[in-house]
Amino acid sequence: MRKFAAVIMGVGALLLAGGAAAPVAADHTDPRTPLAPTEGPIVEGIERGDGTWRHVANIPGLASEALSGGGTDLEFFKPQRSQDIFGAFGTLGQDEGGSVGQRIIRLTAKGRVAPRWVADHGSAHCEPAGASITSLQHDPQVSILNRVRLLTDTTDAVGRCHDTGGGGIEIVNVSKMANRSFKPREAHLIRFAGTSHTNTADLQHPGIVYNSAADFSGRNWVDVMDMRSCFGTVDWTDAKRRAECRPLVYRINLEPSWTKQRDQNTGQLEDGSATCHDITYQRGRLYCAALNATLILDTSDLFQADGDVRGTPFPCPVVAGTRTTAKVTDCSAMDGSRTEQAVGWRFLGTFQHPGRDCGPPGTDNRSCNSNLQVRSDEGVAVSHEADPTPNGQFMFVTDERGGGVVPPGSSCAPGIENPFGNGGAHAFDISNPGNIEYATTPSGAKSVYISDAVVPAETFCDIHVIEQIPGEQRFIAAYYTQGIKIVDYYVDDAGHLQFEERASFTLPRANTWAAEQFKIQLNADGSRTYFIATDDIQRGIDVVSWRGAPNPMGTSAPPTSKVTATTNAALAGGSVLLFGLAVGYRRWHRRQTTA
C-alpha cells in the first residue's frame, strides 16, 4: 500500500477526452450501467473533538449482514485531459446481487466537490465459486505512463469473474473516464503463486507493481509485476491493448527469519513465517507490514537504466480468460522451488512483533488473529500497514488485532477497557533501519495511538487504514466501527513522539475500511477544510468534510483540547481560498487477517 506522489495542484477546467473503446461481446457487464444503488441519504453522525464535520454524499452499494457488496479500499486519480479528481472504490466479496468489483466515482467537477457515480467495473459481479468473502477485497492502484491510466484490482481467490482458474491482479484501462462514452475494460489478468491481497504501485517506476500475498503459508516473497507493455497509447483499442499486454513477473525472496514473530516471554523467534500484508513505497524503499513483523527493503538499485527489473522473470504461460477476451498470465505454478529472482534490492532491517498468541499465560496458541498475553499498547499482534513519516525518521505500524472480523481481541465499548483488544497505531524510530526501535513519549512510554470507543462493537473494533496529510503532522485513520479519526503527532527536541486524537466522526452503522483526503481547502480564518472519501463495509462510499486548524510540520507542542461528543453540524461558511494538494497515492490495502 502505498506510495507518495504530487498529483493535484490548484483547480482547472474539465476537458473531455474524445474517443472511446468499442465494447467486446465477451465482456459480461456494461460499465456505464450501475450494478448497485448509486444514491444514499445525507445523515448525521457522532462528532468528537475539535472542528466541524459534514456528511456530503453517500453511494451505498448493497451492504448486508453477510458483508457482501460493501466497500474496501480506494484510490484517487485524474483521467487524461481532466483536472477533476476521480476515485476507484473496491467492493468486498463477490456475487451477482450486489458486489461490483471497482466503482468509479467522480469526486470533483471543475474544482467543486460534487460526488457522482460514473461507472462500475464488474470484476466481482458474478456467482461465487468457492471463494470466501474476505479473500476477494478488490484493492485498487492506479499507474500512469504515456498518458495512459491503468487500474490494478486485486482478486486473490479462485472463482473470480474473469478468471475462474485462480486469483491475482486484474488490469483495467481507466484513461478516459472524463468521457461519458468511455467504458473501462479489463486489459489482462495475472495469477500469482499464492494470493494477491494488496498491491502497491511504484510511482518512481511507472508500470511496476508489488504484489502482497498476506498469508502465513510460507510464501516468503514479494512478486514484482512489470506491466509496461500494457500501456501503449491512449488511442489503443481494447483489442489492441489486450493483444499487446504481456506482463512480466519477478520475485524478491525474503529470508524466513525476517518475518518471524518474537515470543513475548522468552524473546526467541517462533517457528513459522509470513509475507507482506501490505507495502508502502517511499523514496526507493518498501515498508512491508508482514503480519508477524515489519521490515524495510531498499529497491533503489532494483531497476536498470531502461526501467527493466534486474534479474530473471518467470516463464509464465498465457491462457484464456473467462467471460472476457482478455488473456491471463498464469504464474500460479511458480512456487518456492523456483530459482528465478529479482536482484539489486537490499534488506535494511526488521522489527519482530510479539504477534499472535490467544492462549492464557503459560501456553502458546498461535492459531488466532490476536494476542491475549501482550496488551494492545505494548505490542503489535497483526502488522497490517507500515507507513513512514515524510522525513523517514519514524514509521507508523497499524495493529489489526482481532483480524477485523475474528474475536477475541476486536471488541470494545465506551467506558470499558479491553487492554488486549482495540489495536491502534504504533510508532517506531527508523532513523537506523538496521536497529528499529519503539519511539517513546516524553514520559518514556511506547508511542501508541488507540482511540477510545465511541459506540459498542462486538467485533471490528480496531484501526485499519491510515493516510498521512501532506505537509502536516497528521493522519486520517479508518477505524472500522468507530468511524473516521483525525490524529496529530508531535516530536520534541529529544526525539520523543506523542499522538493526540484531534477529531472523530462516526456515521450510523459505520464499518469504515479506508478514509483518505482528496482535496484540502484553505479558509480565510486560517483553518482548513479536508474533503475525505471513505469506503465502508456496511455503508458503501461516503464523502465527508472536516473543518479545523492545521497541524504543520515542525509543530512541537500539542495544544490543549477537550474531547466531547456532539451531533453533526453544517460546515461553517465564509470566504475561502483554494489550496493546492499533494495527494498520497499509497498502497495499503488493508486486510481482514483471516486467510
C-alpha positions as CSV (number, residue, x, y, z in Angstrom):
1,M,0.0,0.0,0.0
2,R,1.2,2.9,-0.9
3,K,3.3,5.4,-2.3
4,F,3.5,9.1,-2.4
5,A,3.1,11.4,-5.4
6,A,2.3,15.0,-6.0
7,V,-0.8,14.8,-8.2
8,I,-3.2,17.7,-7.8
9,M,-2.2,21.3,-7.8
10,G,-4.8,24.0,-8.0
11,V,-8.1,23.8,-9.9
12,G,-8.6,23.7,-13.7
13,A,-11.4,23.4,-16.1
14,L,-12.8,20.0,-17.2
15,L,-11.7,18.9,-20.7
16,L,-13.5,15.9,-22.1
17,A,-11.3,13.4,-23.9
18,G,-12.5,12.2,-27.2
19,G,-12.9,8.7,-28.5
20,A,-14.0,5.5,-26.7
21,A,-13.1,1.9,-26.9
22,A,-15.6,-0.4,-28.5
23,P,-17.3,-2.9,-26.2
24,V,-16.3,-6.6,-26.6
25,A,-19.0,-9.2,-26.8
26,A,-17.4,-11.4,-24.2
27,D,-17.3,-8.7,-21.5
28,H,-20.0,-9.7,-19.1
29,T,-21.2,-6.3,-17.7
30,D,-21.7,-2.8,-19.1
31,P,-19.6,-0.4,-17.1
32,R,-21.9,2.5,-17.7
33,T,-24.9,0.6,-16.2
34,P,-25.0,0.7,-12.4
35,L,-24.6,-2.8,-10.8
36,A,-25.7,-1.5,-7.3
37,P,-27.5,1.6,-5.9
38,T,-25.8,4.9,-6.5
39,E,-27.6,7.3,-4.2
40,G,-27.9,7.3,-0.4
41,P,-29.2,9.7,2.2
42,I,-27.3,12.5,3.9
43,V,-27.2,11.7,7.7
44,E,-25.9,13.0,11.0
45,G,-23.1,11.3,12.8
46,I,-21.4,11.4,16.2
47,E,-18.7,14.1,16.4
48,R,-15.9,14.2,19.0
49,G,-13.1,16.7,19.4
50,D,-12.3,19.9,17.6
51,G,-13.6,21.3,14.3
52,T,-16.8,20.7,12.4
53,W,-17.9,17.7,10.3
54,R,-20.3,17.5,7.4
55,H,-21.7,14.5,5.6
56,V,-21.6,15.4,1.9
57,A,-22.7,12.3,0.0
58,N,-23.3,8.5,0.1
59,I,-23.2,6.0,-2.7
60,P,-24.4,2.9,-0.8
61,G,-23.8,-0.2,-2.9
62,L,-25.5,-3.3,-1.5
63,A,-24.3,-3.9,2.0
64,S,-25.7,-6.8,4.0
65,E,-25.1,-8.5,7.3
66,A,-23.0,-11.1,5.4
67,L,-20.7,-8.2,4.4
68,S,-21.3,-8.8,0.7
69,G,-21.2,-5.7,-1.5
70,G,-19.8,-3.3,0.9
71,G,-16.7,-1.1,0.3
72,T,-13.0,-1.9,0.8
73,D,-10.1,0.2,-0.4
74,L,-9.9,3.2,-2.6
75,E,-7.5,5.1,-4.9
76,F,-7.7,8.6,-6.5
77,F,-6.6,9.6,-10.0
78,K,-7.2,12.2,-12.7
79,P,-8.2,10.9,-16.1
80,Q,-6.5,12.0,-19.3
81,R,-7.0,15.7,-20.1
82,S,-9.0,16.4,-17.0
83,Q,-8.3,18.4,-13.8
84,D,-11.1,16.7,-11.9
85,I,-10.5,14.0,-9.3
86,F,-11.9,10.6,-9.7
87,G,-11.8,7.6,-7.3
88,A,-11.7,3.9,-7.7
89,F,-13.5,2.2,-4.8
90,G,-13.2,-1.6,-4.3
91,T,-16.1,-3.8,-3.0
92,L,-15.9,-6.7,-0.6
93,G,-16.8,-10.2,-1.7
94,Q,-18.4,-11.5,-4.9
95,D,-22.0,-12.1,-6.0
96,E,-24.5,-11.1,-8.7
97,G,-26.8,-9.5,-6.2
98,G,-24.6,-6.6,-5.0
99,S,-20.9,-6.9,-5.4
100,V,-19.3,-4.8,-8.1
101,G,-15.5,-5.0,-8.1
102,Q,-14.5,-1.4,-8.8
103,R,-16.8,1.5,-8.6
104,I,-15.6,4.6,-10.4
105,I,-16.8,7.9,-8.8
106,R,-16.2,11.5,-10.0
107,L,-15.4,13.4,-6.8
108,T,-15.0,17.0,-8.2
109,A,-16.4,18.9,-11.1
110,K,-14.4,21.9,-12.2
111,G,-12.8,22.1,-8.8
112,R,-16.0,21.8,-6.9
113,V,-16.7,18.8,-4.7
114,A,-19.7,17.1,-6.4
115,P,-19.6,13.3,-6.0
116,R,-21.3,11.3,-8.8
117,W,-21.2,7.7,-9.8
118,V,-19.8,7.2,-13.3
119,A,-19.0,3.5,-13.9
120,D,-18.9,0.0,-12.4
121,H,-16.2,-2.5,-13.5
122,G,-17.9,-5.8,-12.7
123,S,-14.9,-7.9,-11.6
124,A,-16.9,-9.1,-8.6
125,H,-20.4,-9.2,-10.2
126,C,-20.9,-12.9,-10.8
127,E,-21.8,-16.0,-8.8
128,P,-19.3,-17.0,-6.1
129,A,-17.3,-20.2,-6.9
130,G,-15.9,-21.4,-3.6
131,A,-14.3,-18.0,-2.7
132,S,-14.6,-16.6,0.8
133,I,-15.8,-13.0,1.1
134,T,-12.8,-11.8,2.9
135,S,-10.4,-13.1,0.3
136,L,-12.0,-11.0,-2.5
137,Q,-11.2,-7.5,-1.4
138,H,-10.5,-5.6,-4.7
139,D,-7.7,-3.4,-3.6
140,P,-7.1,-0.7,-6.3
141,Q,-4.0,1.1,-7.5
142,V,-3.6,3.4,-10.5
143,S,-0.4,3.7,-12.6
144,I,0.3,6.3,-15.2
145,L,2.6,6.0,-18.2
146,N,2.3,7.7,-21.7
147,R,-0.9,9.5,-20.5
148,V,-2.5,6.1,-20.0
149,R,-4.1,5.3,-16.7
150,L,-4.2,1.6,-15.7
151,L,-6.0,0.4,-12.6
152,T,-4.8,-2.8,-10.9
153,D,-7.6,-4.6,-9.0
154,T,-6.6,-7.5,-6.6
155,T,-8.9,-10.5,-6.6
156,D,-7.0,-13.1,-4.6
157,A,-9.3,-16.1,-4.6
158,V,-10.2,-18.7,-7.1
159,G,-13.5,-18.2,-8.8
160,R,-13.1,-14.5,-9.8
161,C,-15.4,-13.4,-12.6
162,H,-12.8,-13.0,-15.4
163,D,-10.6,-16.0,-14.5
164,T,-12.1,-18.9,-12.6
165,G,-8.7,-20.6,-12.6
166,G,-7.1,-18.5,-9.9
167,G,-6.8,-15.2,-8.1
168,G,-4.3,-12.4,-8.7
169,I,-4.4,-8.9,-10.3
170,E,-6.8,-7.6,-12.9
171,I,-5.6,-4.7,-15.1
172,V,-8.3,-2.2,-16.1
173,N,-8.0,0.8,-18.5
174,V,-9.4,3.9,-16.9
175,S,-7.7,6.5,-19.0
176,K,-10.6,8.4,-20.5
177,M,-13.1,8.3,-17.5
178,A,-13.9,12.0,-18.1
179,N,-15.5,11.0,-21.4
180,R,-19.0,9.7,-20.6
181,S,-18.9,7.3,-23.6
182,F,-15.7,5.6,-22.4
183,K,-16.1,2.2,-20.9
184,P,-13.3,0.9,-18.6
185,R,-12.4,-2.7,-19.6
186,E,-10.1,-5.3,-18.3
187,A,-6.9,-5.5,-20.5
188,H,-5.2,-8.5,-18.9
189,L,-5.2,-10.7,-15.7
190,I,-2.3,-12.2,-13.7
191,R,-2.3,-15.3,-11.4
192,F,0.3,-15.5,-8.7
193,A,1.6,-18.4,-6.7
194,G,-0.4,-17.7,-3.6
195,T,-2.8,-14.8,-3.3
196,S,-2.9,-11.2,-4.3
197,H,-4.3,-9.5,-1.2
198,T,-3.0,-6.0,-1.8
199,N,-0.8,-4.3,-4.4
200,T,1.4,-1.3,-4.5
201,A,2.4,0.9,-7.4
202,D,6.0,2.1,-7.7
203,L,5.4,5.7,-8.8
204,Q,9.1,6.3,-9.4
205,H,9.0,3.5,-12.0
206,P,5.6,3.7,-13.7
207,G,4.2,0.3,-14.7
208,I,5.9,-1.6,-11.8
209,V,3.5,-3.1,-9.2
210,Y,4.4,-5.0,-6.0
211,N,2.1,-7.9,-5.0
212,S,1.4,-8.7,-1.4
213,A,0.1,-12.2,-0.6
214,A,-0.7,-11.5,3.1
215,D,-0.6,-15.1,4.4
216,F,1.2,-17.3,6.9
217,S,1.7,-20.1,4.3
218,G,5.5,-19.9,3.9
219,R,5.3,-17.8,0.8
220,N,8.2,-15.6,1.9
221,W,8.4,-13.4,-1.1
222,V,7.2,-10.2,-2.9
223,D,6.3,-10.6,-6.5
224,V,7.2,-7.7,-8.8
225,M,5.0,-7.2,-11.8
226,D,6.2,-5.2,-14.9
227,M,3.1,-4.3,-16.9
228,R,4.7,-1.6,-19.1
229,S,3.7,-3.5,-22.2
230,C,0.0,-2.8,-21.3
231,F,0.2,1.0,-21.6
232,G,0.9,1.8,-25.3
233,T,-1.1,4.9,-26.2
234,V,-4.4,6.3,-25.0
235,D,-5.8,5.6,-28.5
236,W,-5.3,1.9,-28.4
237,T,-8.5,-0.1,-28.8
238,D,-9.4,-2.7,-26.2
239,A,-8.4,-5.4,-28.7
240,K,-5.0,-3.8,-29.3
241,R,-4.3,-3.4,-25.6
242,R,-5.3,-7.0,-24.9
243,A,-3.1,-8.2,-27.7
244,E,0.0,-6.3,-26.6
245,C,-0.4,-6.6,-22.8
246,R,2.1,-9.2,-21.6
247,P,3.2,-8.5,-18.0
248,L,6.5,-10.0,-16.6
249,V,6.7,-11.3,-13.1
250,Y,9.9,-11.3,-11.0
251,R,10.4,-12.2,-7.3
252,I,12.0,-10.7,-4.2
253,N,12.7,-13.6,-1.9
254,L,12.6,-12.9,1.8
255,E,14.5,-14.8,4.5
256,P,12.0,-16.6,6.7
257,S,13.7,-15.2,9.8
258,W,12.9,-11.6,8.8
259,T,9.1,-12.2,9.2
260,K,9.0,-14.4,12.3
261,Q,7.4,-13.2,15.5
262,R,9.3,-12.9,18.7
263,D,7.9,-14.7,21.8
264,Q,6.8,-12.2,24.4
265,N,8.1,-14.4,27.3
266,T,11.3,-16.0,26.0
267,G,12.4,-13.4,23.5
268,Q,13.1,-16.1,21.0
269,L,11.9,-16.2,17.4
270,E,8.9,-18.5,16.9
271,D,8.7,-21.1,14.1
272,G,6.7,-20.2,11.0
273,S,6.9,-17.1,8.9
274,A,4.7,-14.9,6.8
275,T,4.8,-12.4,4.0
276,C,3.8,-8.8,3.4
277,H,0.2,-8.0,4.1
278,D,0.7,-4.5,2.7
279,I,3.5,-2.5,1.3
280,T,4.1,1.2,1.3
281,Y,6.6,2.7,-1.2
282,Q,8.5,5.8,-0.5
283,R,11.8,7.1,-1.9
284,G,13.2,3.8,-3.1
285,R,12.2,1.8,-0.1
286,L,9.5,-0.7,0.5
287,Y,7.9,-0.8,4.0
288,C,6.4,-4.2,4.4
289,A,3.8,-4.9,7.1
290,A,4.4,-8.7,7.3
291,L,1.8,-9.7,9.9
292,N,4.3,-11.0,12.5
293,A,7.0,-8.5,11.8
294,T,7.6,-5.2,9.9
295,L,10.6,-4.9,7.6
296,I,12.2,-2.4,5.3
297,L,13.8,-3.1,1.8
298,D,15.9,-0.8,-0.3
299,T,14.9,-1.1,-4.0
300,S,16.8,1.9,-5.3
301,D,19.1,-0.4,-7.4
302,L,16.4,-2.9,-8.4
303,F,16.0,-1.3,-11.8
304,Q,18.3,-0.9,-14.8
305,A,18.7,2.5,-16.6
306,D,15.9,1.5,-19.1
307,G,13.5,0.7,-16.3
308,D,13.7,-3.1,-16.6
309,V,13.8,-5.1,-13.4
310,R,17.2,-6.6,-12.7
311,G,17.1,-10.3,-12.6
312,T,15.1,-13.1,-14.4
313,P,11.3,-13.2,-14.9
314,F,9.3,-16.3,-14.5
315,P,8.3,-18.3,-17.7
316,C,4.6,-17.9,-17.0
317,P,2.2,-19.2,-19.8
318,V,-0.5,-17.0,-21.2
319,V,-4.0,-18.7,-21.1
320,A,-7.6,-17.7,-22.0
321,G,-9.7,-15.7,-19.5
322,T,-13.4,-16.2,-18.5
323,R,-16.3,-14.0,-19.7
324,T,-13.7,-11.9,-21.4
325,T,-11.4,-11.9,-24.4
326,A,-8.6,-10.6,-22.2
327,K,-5.8,-13.1,-21.6
328,V,-4.3,-14.4,-18.3
329,T,-0.6,-14.6,-17.4
330,D,-0.6,-17.7,-15.2
331,C,2.3,-17.7,-12.7
332,S,0.4,-19.9,-10.2
333,A,2.9,-22.8,-10.6
334,M,5.9,-20.5,-9.7
335,D,6.2,-21.8,-6.1
336,G,9.1,-21.5,-3.7
337,S,11.2,-24.1,-5.6
338,R,11.8,-21.7,-8.5
339,T,15.3,-20.2,-8.9
340,E,14.3,-17.1,-10.9
341,Q,14.5,-13.9,-8.9
342,A,14.9,-10.2,-8.9
343,V,18.3,-8.8,-7.9
344,G,19.7,-5.4,-6.9
345,W,17.5,-4.8,-3.8
346,R,18.8,-4.8,-0.2
347,F,17.3,-5.9,3.2
348,L,17.7,-3.0,5.6
349,G,16.1,-4.2,8.8
350,T,13.1,-5.7,10.6
351,F,11.2,-5.5,13.8
352,Q,9.7,-8.7,15.1
353,H,6.4,-8.2,17.0
354,P,5.0,-10.5,19.7
355,G,2.4,-11.4,17.0
356,R,-0.5,-13.7,17.7
357,D,-1.0,-15.7,20.9
358,C,-4.5,-16.3,22.1
359,G,-3.8,-18.8,24.9
360,P,-3.7,-17.9,28.6
361,P,-0.3,-17.1,30.3
362,G,2.0,-20.1,30.2
363,T,0.5,-21.5,26.9
364,D,1.4,-20.9,23.3
365,N,-1.6,-20.7,20.9
366,R,-0.8,-19.0,17.6
367,S,-3.9,-20.2,15.6
368,C,-5.7,-16.9,16.0
369,N,-5.5,-13.2,15.0
370,S,-4.9,-11.5,18.3
371,N,-2.7,-11.6,21.4
372,L,-4.2,-12.2,24.8
373,Q,-0.8,-12.0,26.6
374,V,0.5,-8.7,25.3
375,R,-1.6,-5.6,25.7
376,S,-2.5,-3.6,22.6
377,D,-0.5,-0.6,23.9
378,E,2.6,-2.8,24.4
379,G,2.9,-4.8,21.2
380,V,1.6,-5.5,17.7
381,A,-0.4,-8.7,17.2
382,V,-1.0,-8.3,13.4
383,S,1.2,-5.9,11.5
384,H,-1.3,-4.6,8.9
385,E,0.2,-1.4,7.4
386,A,3.7,0.2,7.7
387,D,3.8,3.9,6.9
388,P,6.9,6.1,7.2
389,T,6.8,9.8,8.0
390,P,7.8,12.1,5.2
391,N,11.3,12.6,6.7
392,G,11.9,8.9,7.1
393,Q,12.6,9.2,10.8
394,F,9.6,7.3,12.1
395,M,7.3,4.6,10.9
396,F,3.7,4.0,11.9
397,V,2.6,0.4,12.1
398,T,-1.1,-0.4,12.5
399,D,-2.2,-3.4,14.5
400,E,-5.3,-5.1,13.1
401,R,-5.6,-7.1,16.3
402,G,-8.6,-9.4,16.1
403,G,-8.4,-9.5,12.4
404,G,-11.3,-7.2,11.9
405,V,-14.0,-10.0,11.9
406,V,-12.5,-12.5,14.3
407,P,-12.9,-12.3,18.1
408,P,-11.4,-12.4,20.6
409,G,-9.4,-9.1,20.6
410,S,-11.6,-6.9,18.4
411,S,-14.4,-5.8,20.8
412,C,-14.9,-2.5,22.6
413,A,-17.5,-0.4,24.4
414,P,-17.5,3.2,25.7
415,G,-16.0,3.4,29.2
416,I,-15.0,-0.3,29.3
417,E,-11.3,-1.1,29.0
418,N,-10.2,-4.0,26.8
419,P,-6.4,-3.9,27.2
420,F,-5.9,-6.8,24.8
421,G,-8.2,-5.6,22.1
422,N,-8.8,-2.5,20.0
423,G,-5.5,-2.4,18.1
424,G,-4.1,1.0,17.2
425,A,-1.0,2.6,15.5
426,H,2.5,2.1,16.9
427,A,5.4,4.5,16.2
428,F,8.9,3.2,15.6
429,D,12.2,5.1,15.2
430,I,13.7,4.0,11.9
431,S,16.5,6.6,11.7
432,N,18.8,3.5,11.8
433,P,16.8,0.9,9.8
434,G,19.2,-1.8,10.9
435,N,18.2,-1.2,14.5
436,I,14.5,-0.4,14.6
437,E,13.2,0.7,18.0
438,Y,10.0,1.9,19.5
439,A,9.5,5.6,19.6
440,T,8.7,6.8,23.1
441,T,6.7,9.6,24.6
442,P,8.3,12.3,26.9
443,S,7.3,10.1,29.9
444,G,9.2,7.1,28.4
445,A,6.2,5.0,27.4
446,K,5.9,3.4,24.0
447,S,4.3,5.8,21.4
448,V,1.0,4.1,20.6
449,Y,-2.3,5.7,19.4
450,I,-5.5,3.9,20.4
451,S,-8.9,5.6,20.2
452,D,-11.5,5.3,22.9
453,A,-14.7,3.6,21.9
454,V,-17.4,5.8,20.5
455,V,-20.1,3.1,20.1
456,P,-20.1,-0.5,21.4
457,A,-18.9,-3.1,19.0
458,E,-18.6,-6.9,19.4
459,T,-16.2,-7.1,16.5
460,F,-14.4,-4.7,14.1
461,C,-13.0,-2.5,16.9
462,D,-9.6,-1.7,15.7
463,I,-7.7,0.7,13.4
464,H,-7.5,-0.3,9.7
465,V,-6.0,2.1,7.1
466,I,-4.2,5.4,7.7
467,E,-3.4,8.2,5.3
468,Q,-0.9,11.0,6.1
469,I,-1.7,14.6,5.3
470,P,1.0,16.2,3.1
471,G,2.8,19.0,4.9
472,E,1.3,18.2,8.2
473,Q,2.0,16.1,11.3
474,R,-1.4,14.5,10.9
475,F,-3.0,11.4,9.5
476,I,-6.6,10.2,8.8
477,A,-7.5,6.8,10.2
478,A,-10.3,4.5,9.2
479,Y,-11.2,2.9,12.5
480,Y,-13.8,0.2,11.4
481,T,-16.9,0.5,13.7
482,Q,-15.6,3.7,15.3
483,G,-15.5,5.7,12.1
484,I,-13.1,8.4,10.9
485,K,-10.3,9.8,13.1
486,I,-8.1,12.9,12.7
487,V,-4.9,12.1,14.5
488,D,-2.0,14.5,15.2
489,Y,1.5,13.7,16.3
490,Y,4.3,15.8,17.8
491,V,8.1,15.3,18.1
492,D,10.1,17.2,20.7
493,D,13.8,18.2,20.6
494,A,14.8,14.9,22.3
495,G,13.0,12.9,19.5
496,H,10.1,11.8,21.7
497,L,6.8,11.3,19.8
498,Q,3.3,11.6,21.1
499,F,-0.1,11.2,19.5
500,E,-3.3,13.2,20.0
501,E,-6.7,12.4,18.5
502,R,-7.9,15.8,17.2
503,A,-11.4,14.8,16.0
504,S,-13.6,11.9,15.3
505,F,-16.7,11.3,13.2
506,T,-18.9,8.1,13.4
507,L,-21.7,7.6,10.9
508,P,-24.6,5.2,11.6
509,R,-23.6,1.6,11.1
510,A,-20.1,2.6,10.3
511,N,-17.6,-0.1,9.4
512,T,-15.0,2.1,7.7
513,W,-12.3,0.2,5.8
514,A,-10.5,3.2,4.2
515,A,-10.6,7.0,4.6
516,E,-8.4,9.4,2.6
517,Q,-8.4,13.1,1.8
518,F,-8.7,14.0,-1.9
519,K,-8.9,17.8,-1.6
520,I,-7.9,20.4,1.0
521,Q,-9.3,23.9,1.1
522,L,-7.5,26.8,2.8
523,N,-10.0,29.1,4.6
524,A,-9.7,32.8,5.3
525,D,-9.6,32.3,9.0
526,G,-6.5,30.0,8.8
527,S,-8.5,26.8,9.2
528,R,-8.6,24.1,6.5
529,T,-11.4,22.0,5.1
530,Y,-10.4,18.5,4.4
531,F,-12.6,16.6,1.9
532,I,-12.4,12.9,2.7
533,A,-13.7,9.9,0.8
534,T,-14.3,6.7,2.7
535,D,-15.1,3.1,1.7
536,D,-17.1,1.2,4.2
537,I,-18.0,-2.5,4.5
538,Q,-21.6,-1.6,5.5
539,R,-22.3,1.9,4.2
540,G,-20.5,1.7,0.8
541,I,-18.9,5.0,-0.3
542,D,-19.2,8.2,1.8
543,V,-17.8,11.7,1.2
544,V,-17.4,13.9,4.3
545,S,-15.6,17.1,5.2
546,W,-13.9,18.3,8.4
547,R,-13.0,21.9,9.0
548,G,-10.4,22.6,11.6
549,A,-7.0,24.0,12.4
550,P,-4.0,22.6,10.6
551,N,-1.0,20.9,12.3
552,P,2.0,21.9,10.2
553,M,5.3,20.1,10.1
554,G,7.6,21.3,12.9
555,T,4.8,22.0,15.4
556,S,6.4,20.9,18.7
557,A,3.8,21.0,21.4
558,P,0.2,19.8,21.3
559,P,-2.5,22.4,22.0
560,T,-4.9,21.6,24.9
561,S,-8.3,20.2,23.8
562,K,-11.2,18.5,25.3
563,V,-12.9,15.6,23.5
564,T,-16.7,15.8,23.6
565,A,-19.5,14.1,21.7
566,T,-21.9,16.1,19.7
567,T,-24.3,15.7,16.8
568,N,-23.3,16.6,13.3
569,A,-23.5,20.3,12.3
570,A,-23.3,22.1,9.0
571,L,-19.9,23.3,7.7
572,A,-19.2,26.9,8.7
573,G,-19.4,29.3,5.9
574,G,-17.1,32.2,4.9
575,S,-14.8,33.2,2.1
576,V,-12.2,30.6,1.2
577,L,-9.0,30.3,-0.9
578,L,-8.4,27.2,-2.9
579,F,-5.3,25.3,-1.8
580,G,-3.1,23.0,-3.9
581,L,-3.0,19.5,-2.6
582,A,-0.4,16.8,-2.9
583,V,-2.3,13.5,-2.7
584,G,-0.6,10.5,-1.3
585,Y,-1.3,7.5,-3.5
586,R,-0.5,4.9,-1.1
587,R,-0.8,1.3,-1.2
588,W,-2.0,-0.2,1.8
589,H,-4.9,-2.1,1.4
590,R,-5.6,-3.4,4.3
591,R,-7.0,-6.6,5.1
592,Q,-9.0,-8.7,7.4
593,T,-6.4,-11.2,8.5
594,T,-8.5,-14.3,8.2
595,A,-6.6,-16.2,5.5
